[in-house]
Amino acid sequence: MCGFIGAFNLNSGSQPINEGLKEELRNQVLEMSKKIRHRGPDWSGVYTGNNAILSHERLSIVDPLSGKQPLVSDDGKIILAANGEIYNHKDIRKEFEGKYAFQTGSDCEAIIPLYKKYRESGNFAEMIEKLSGIFAFALYDSENETYLIARDEIGVIPLYQGWDKQGRYYVGSELKALEGECQTIEEFPNGSYFYSKDEKPTKWYKRDWESYDAVKSAPKATDDKGEIINPSVIEKVRNSLESAVKAQLMSDVPYGVLLSGGLDSSVIAAITQKFSKKRVESDSKEAAWWPQLHSFAIGLEGSPDLIAAQKAADYIGTVHHEVHFTIQEALDALPDVIYHIETYDITTVRASTPMYLLARVIKSMGIKMVLSGEGSDELFGGYLYFHKAPNPQEFHEELVRKMSKLHLYDCLRANKSLMAWGVEGRVPFLDKDFIDVAMGLNPTDKMNIKLPDGKQRIEKWILRKAFEDILPESICWRQKEQFSDGVGYNWIDTLKKMTEEKVSDAEFARRENRFPVNPPKTKEEYYYREIYSRLFPSDSAAKVVPHEAGVACSTAKALEWDAAWKNMDEPSGRAISGVHDAAYGK
């Protein structure tokens, strides 16, 4: 995983392009690229063409020796800057044996021959659909003076676009690289591509399961009483996730797992341990270069996550590292955290801070890649408010909505918190094939139905059932904790108390004058917004951050499910009245 800047349409504007101006723009792009060097501390590269400049900051995970970027095609006419991982690159390489001469061992180079194949037809949606991975890329076709920009289906990898006053078009892996150079900045839409001959980005990622009608008649794993009637459905969930994890162990550098002690990270850690003794690059024929799997957890002393993570690690057999942080250390880090995550969303700031601190420790130990459990709650309805879903259709439609918002919250947090220290995060739950399996399940198998004993089935039951044999019972059936809660409840409580004291009533009363774009709803958000506006002063930067009404941007649908939540501005899982700490059945 890396970072890149692309500048296109160099001839835009009143001043014709010449060598002097091109050199000036090249230096400008290099300065922009320096702002995201934390994403790629291993190597820097730049390409300057007739109508494009591409700069790349590399974090080497696959092919550290020859895979530096921008990548150049075998004929020297196509230039590629990519951020991410293409897990099926070996299959693509086989497809183009004898047709394309690969110049490196980089997984990302597989994008170039695919582009050559689909360039004539212009069917770039089909081209990008062939990629299995997490990615954002900018490709420049110097022969035809065209370019192609694309982003992965969920938006695991960040990407922004902007336009300067001359009309030149820029893309960058983080907002900070465009701030100050572009008059307008937007997030590049996930699951989309932009071809320079088109007027706007095109959505390439479309699925039948986005409609409830496509899943309402899917085979059920259980009957109305919760009894298993079709174990093959559960087995499919297990096999598909195991395949996703195995594919994502592709690495030429040491890797580890994030292990909070919750269900999701524990499942990923346990599956990773299953495959970690062999190199997946050799089809599991060779011994792994780093055969011992290391796991990492962070929290305040005695926090719920630390206790649970140790239990999970002992059972799974990882070399476990428990990182403690103090509230003061976390408070001191807030400005740096907001600078790196580029948001003032309350939930994201809360959760990103301990993750940012943990990433620093991970990097200090020589680990450059970790697997994490993001995406499971959105696929299976794991958030506590899903207990209130009135019917399967609304349950499923909320899952679809949550999936569409992941790039704004959990994916943003995980990617930018880790990449602040040059650590790559991989998310097997968001593997494209596994998403199709999970979202194609009958929604009733995910719902918290009433069981014969009167209890309500615990959230994510089907996932727990699929992996109950590889986890300790206390972990497999542990109730959902939000990450910012699990690291220690005092963390959130302190943030609320501190920001209440730091922001006066008079300041908060004038918030719409101070912040006319997306006025903050609470003093905590006001405090984060003050920091953000110092770092990113433009209105465009303010608008990039999501800002919806309700309990939290990411749980707005809950307002329609329980009247008690209508005026609640606290997004913590503990605030979901009548759900947290209730008794559930299996």
N, C-alpha and C positions, 0 to 999 in steps of 0.2 A: 504494500500500500504506500502511496506516495502523495505528491501534490504537484499541480501543474497550473500554468497560466497560458492562455492562448489569446493572441491579438489578431483579428481578421479585418478584412476590408480596409487595408492600410491606405488605399487610394481615396477613401471617403474624405469629404471636406473640401474646402476651397483651395488648399495648398497642395499642388501635385506632389506625389511621392518622388523623392530623389535619394541618392545615397546618404546625403547628410541627414535628412529627416528620418530615413530608415535606421540609421545608426542611433539617432536620438530616441526613436521608439524602442529600439532594442535595449538600450540602457534603461529606459523606463520599465520595460517588462522585467528586466533583471532585478530592478529594485522592488517591483511588485512581488517577484518570486521569492526574494529574501524574507518577506513577511510570513511565508509559509514553510520555511526551511525546517522547522521542527517536525513537519510531516515526512521529510526525506533528508535526514542528516548524512546519508551515505555517499551521495554523489549529486552533482548538478550538471545539467546539460541544456543547451539552447540551440535552436534552429532558426535561421532567418531566410525567408523566401521572398518572392516577388510581392505577395499580398498577404503574408502571414508570418507571425513570429510565435514559436512555441518554446516555453521554458519548463524544465522539469526538475523536481527535487525528489531524489530517489531514496526509498526505504527498501533495501534489498532483502527479499524473503526467498524468492525463487531465482536461481541462476545469478548469484551475486557477482560473478566474475565478468560475464559477457552481456548481461541484460540491461545495461545503462540506457537511458532514454534522453531525448526522443529517439524512437526506433525508426529506422529507414528501411524501406522495402528492398527486395533483391534487385530491382531495376533503378533504385534511387529516386523514384518519383513520388512515393507516398511516405508521409512523415506522420508518426503517431506519438502522442503523449497520453499515457493512460495511468489511472489510479485505481488499484483494486487487484482482484485475482480472478483468473479464468480457470475454473477447476477442471473443465473438460478440454483443456488445450491439447492434450495428447491425442484425443479422438479427432480433433480438428486437424492436427498435424498429419495424421494418417490419411485423412481425406484428401490432402493436398500433396501427398508424396509424388514426386516426379512432375508436379505442376507449379510448385513454388519452392524456391531455395531459401529456407529459413536461415537468417543471419545470426540468430542468438538462440539460447535455450529459454528465453523469457516466455512465460505463459501468455503475456499480453500480445506478443507478436502474432498470435493466431487471428487477431482481428484483421490484420492487413490482407491476407489472402481471401478471407471472407468478403471484405469490401471489394476486392478485385472481381470476385465472382458475381456480386450483386450490383455492381456499379452500373452496368448497362441497363438492367431492368428497373433499377431504382427501387426495388422492393427491400428497403432497408429494415422494415419491420420483421420480415422473415430472416434477414441476416442476423439481426440482434437477438432474435428468439433462439438462435442456435447457440448463443453464449450461455453457459451455466456459471454464474459467479456473482461477484459484487464488483461494480465498476462504474467509472465515469471516464470518458475519453474524448479527445479532440483529434481528429484526423484531417490532414491537409493533403489534397491531391494537387500537386504542383503542375502536373501535365494539363489538367483541365481547369485549374484555378478555382477549385471548389473545396468545400470542407464539410465534415460531418461531425456533429456533437451528439453524444448519447449518454444516458444514465440508466443504471440498473432498475429493475422493476419496482422495488420497494423504496429505493432511495437510501440504501444502506451507506453508500458513498456520497458525500456532499458535493454539490456543484452549484455555482452561481454564475449569472450572466449580467453584463452591463454594457452601457453605451456611453462613450465620451461625447464632448460637445461637438466634435467633428463627425459624429456618426459611426465611428469605428466600433466594432463589436468585440467584446472581451468575454472570456470565460475563465473561472478560477475555482480552485478547490475550496477556498474559504472566502468569506465576505471581506475580510480585512485586506486582502490583496487588491480588491477593486475599490474600496473606500478611498476617496480622495482623488481618484483618477477618472471614475465614471460618474456622470451626473445622475444616471438611473441604474439601480441595482435590483435584481430580482433573483429568487431561487430558480434554478433550472428545474423544470418539472420532472419528477421521477417517472420511470417507465416510458420515457419519451426520447425522441431524437429530433435534431434540427439539421436539415440539409440546406446548404446555402442557396440553392435554387428555389427553395420554398419561402413562404412569407412568415411562417411561424412553426414552432415545434409540433411534431406529430406524435400522438400516443401510439406506442408500439405494443404495450402490454395490456391485453384484454383477456378476460376469463369468463367462462359461463357461470362459475360460482358467484359472480358478482350479483346475480339474480337469485332470489330465494326459490323461484320456480325450478331452478336447475338442481337444487339439493334437497328439496322437501320430500322427495320420494327415494332418496338414496337408501341403501340397505342399512338397517339398524343393528347395532351391536347388542342392545338390550331391549327388553319389553317395557311396558308401562310401569312394571313393578321394580325395574332395575335389575332383573335377572338376565344374565348373558345368554343370548340365543344365537349369536353369530360371532364366534371368537375370531374368525378370519378378518373382521374389520379392525379389531384390536391389533392383530398380528401385522396387518398392513401398515398401521401407524408405526409400530416398532421397526419393521424392516426398512421403511422409507427413511426414518430419522437416522438409523444406523448407517445407511448408505450415504446420507448427507454428511454426517460427521466424518466418516472415513475419507470421503472425497476432499474434505477441507483440511485434512492433516498434511496436505501437500506443502512441504517446507524444506528448505536447505539450511535453516537456522534453528536454534533452540526455541521451543514453544511451550506454553503452559495452558492452564485453564483457570478462569475465574470461578470461585466456589463460595457462594454466599451461604450455602446450607439450605437454600430453598429448593423446591422441586426442580425448577428448570435448570439451574446451574449444576445441580447434582446429577441429573440425568445426562447432561452433556459431558460432565467429568467422567462418569462411569462408562459411557460408551467410548470416550477417548482412550481411557485406560485399556479397554478391550483391544484396541487396534494400535496402541502406542509402541508395542515391542518390535514392530516391523515397519519398514519404509513403504508407504503406499506408492511412492514413485516407482518402486520395483515390483509392483503388484504383490506386495507383501512377501517377497522372496528373500529380501536382504534384511539383516538386523537393523534396527533403528540406530541412527547416529547418537541420539540422546535417549536411551531406553527408559530412564526414570522420568515419570510425569510429575511435574511440579504444579501445585495448586496454590491459589492466593485468595485470602479473605481480609477484609478491613472492617474495623468497627471501633467504637468506644469500648473501654474496658468493661467486660461482662455483658456486651450487647447480645441480643438474640441471634444475630447472624454468626458471630464468632463461635458461640457454643454449638450451634447446629453444624457449621462448616467443619469443625473439628471431628464431630461424629461422622459426618459423611466421608471426610478424608480418611479417617481410620478404617472405615469399612471398605472404601474403594481401593485404598492402598497407595495414595499419592504422597509425594514429599510435600508436606503442607507448610505454608508460611502464613502466620497470623500477624497482621499489621495493625498496630494500635495508633489512633490519632487522638489528639486532644481537641476540644471545642475551640480553643484559642488558635491552634494551628489551622483549623478549618476556616475560621473567621478571617485570619490573616491572608488566606489563599483566595478569598472571594474575588478580588479584582482580577487576579490572574485567571481564575476559572471562567469568569464572564468574558474576558478577552478571548479565551480559546474556544468556548462553546458558542459564543456569538448569539446569545439570547438572554432575555430577562424573564422568561417563563419560570414561575415559582418552583414547580415540581422538578423541572430540569436542573435549575441551579442547585436545589437541595441535594439531588441525587448525584450530580456531576462532581461535587466537591470531594466527597470521599473517594470517588473513582479516579479523579485527577491525582489525589495524593497516593493512591495505590499504584497507579501507573508509573509514578516516579520510582517507587521501590522495585517494581517489576523490571524496569529498564536497568536499574542499578545492578541487577543480578544477571544481566546478559540475555534476558528473554526478549524476543522481538515480536512475538505473535502469541495471542491468547484466544481461546475459544470461550464464548459467552452464551448466555441463555436468552437474549433478547428475542422478542417476537412470540413467545409461547402464549402469553396472556391474551394477545390479540387474536391468535389462531383458535384458542380453546375457551375464551371467555373467562379468564382467570381472575380478573379484577372483581373485588367484592361486590360492586354494585350490580354485577350480572346476576346475582341471586334474585334481584327484583324484576328481571325480565318477565313480561307478562305472557309471552307465547314464543314458539320457535321462530316465527318470522321476524319478530322484532329483535330477538336474540341474534339471529344470523345477520340481519341488516346492520346491527350495531357492530358486529365483528367486521363486516365489510368496511364500514366507516372508520373503525379503528385502524384497520390495515392501511387505509388511504392516508392516515395521519401519522403513521410511524416515522416517516422521514423528518417530521417536525419535532419529535420528542425523543423516544428511546434510541432510535438510530443515530440521531444527532448527538445525544449525550454520549453514547458508547464510542462512537467514532472519534469525536473531537476531544473527549476527556483523555482517551488513550493516546491519540496521535499528538497531543500536546507534548508528549515525551517520546515520540517515535515508536510507539507500540501499536501493532496492528490488531484489531479486533475482528474475529470471524464469528458469524452467527448462523449455525446450522439450522435452527428453526426456520430461518428465512431462506433456506434453499428453495429454488423455484419449484422443483418437483415435490418437495415435502409440503410446500404451501398448497399445491393442488390437492394433495391427499387430505390434508387437515381441513381445508376450507370446503372440500367436497363431501365431508362427513354429514350424515343426517344431524341437523342441529339439536334434535332431542337427545342425542347421545352426549352432548356437551352441557346440557342444561342441568341445573341444580334441582332435579325433580324430587318430589316427596316420596320417601321409601315406606314400605309397609310398617316399619316400626315407628313412623311418625317423624323421623329425622329427615333433614334435607341432604341430598347427596352433595358431597364436597365438590368445589370447583375443580375443573380439569380432571375429572374422574377417569376418563378414558386414557389419558396420558399416564396417569399414576398406575392404572391397571396394566398398561403395556410394559412398564419397567419396574414393577414391584419386586421382581425377583433379583434385581441387581442393586437395590438400595435398602438401607435399614428402614424398618417400618416407621420409625419416628420421623424420618426425613421424607419418605415417600408420601406420607399422609399428613405432613405439616401444612398448616393453613397459610394462605398467601400473606406475605408481608411486602409492602413496597420497600424498595432498596433504601430509600432515605429514612424509613422507619426502622428497618432491620439493623442498620449500623448503630442504632442507639436512639431511643426516643428523645433523649435530652438534646440531640442535635437540632431537631425541628423546633422543640420547645424554646431553645435558646435563640434561634433565628427569629422566631415570632416576638419574643420578649425584647431582643436587641433592636430590631427594626421599629418596634412600637415606641421605643425610647428615642431612637435616632431621628425619626421623622416626626416633626411637630404636627399638632392638629391644624395649625395655620397653613403649614406647607401642604398638607394633604388636602385641605379645603381648596387650595388654588391649583390642584394637580392638572386640571384641564387647561389652565393658562401655561403651566410649565411644560406640559406634554400634550399638545393638541392632537398628536397622532397616537392613537391607542392609549388614552389616559389610564394610569394604573388603578386597579380596583381595591388594593389593600396597601397598607404601609410597607409590608414586606416587599411587594412588587415595586413600590415607589423607590425603595432603597436600591434594589437591583437596577432599576431603570436609570437612576442617577449615575451609577457606575457605567452602565452601558452607553449612555449618551455622551459621556466624556471620551469613551473609546471609539465610538461610532456615531458622530454627530449628525449625519445627514438624515433627512426624512425618509429617504429610500431604505436606509439601514433599519430605521424604526419600524417601517412597514413590513420588512422581511419576517419579523418575529410574529408568530401566530397570536391572535388575541381575540378569543371568543368569549361569549357570556357564559356564566354558570360556575359550577363547583370547580371546574378546571377545564381548560381548553380540550383536554383529551377525554373528558368524561361528561361532556355536555348533555349527552342523551339521557343520562341518569335523571335529569330534572323532570323528565316526562314519566318516570317510573315510580317516583315516590315524592309526595308533596312536601315531606319534611326536608328535602334537599334543595328546595327552590331558592332559598336565600343564603345558601351556604357557600362561603368563599374559601373553605379549607379543603385542599385536595388530598390530604393524607388519608390512607386507608383506614386509620383508626377513627376517622370522623364519620364513616359510613355506619350510621346508627342501626343497631339490631342485627348486624352481620358479623363484625369483628368479634372474635372470641366466643361465637355461638357454637353449639354442638352439632356435629355433622355425622352422617353415616357414610360407609364406604360402598 
